[in-house]
Amino acid sequence: MRGKYKKAPSAYGSLSQKRMPSGWYKGSGTPTIGFHTRKGRFVIQHERVPQVAVPAGLATTDLKPYVSKRTPLADAAMPTFEQLRDEMVAAHGKAPSPQ
């Protein structure tokens, strides 16, 4: 009885255009930053190009881009709502609203 049981989706291998209809395009999951002209040139729209903001002083810090799985957990307790509210009031100089 061939074909009685269907294969699991992971058994089909990678998802490619050979397995899909003729007009299907997988893409890369990123938005387009421009368009093609009638003559085949690609025009970049600079307002659609992603802008990356780098914090000041990043070159002189000791921070690393990734955190190791062996990093110990912090022992500091989570602050309560009242503590966070008091810190915000102290930073902004406004009295808390009556409740």
HELIX and SHEET records of a PDB file:
HELIX    1   1 PRO A    9  TYR A   12  5                                   4    
HELIX    2   2 GLN A   17  ARG A   19  5                                   3    
HELIX    3   3 HIS A   46  ARG A   48  5                                   3    
HELIX    4   4 LEU A   58  THR A   60  5                                   3    
HELIX    5   5 PHE A   81  HIS A   92  1                                  12    
SHEET    1   A 2 GLY A  34  HIS A  36  0                                        
SHEET    2   A 2 PHE A  42  ILE A  44 -1                                        
END                                                                             
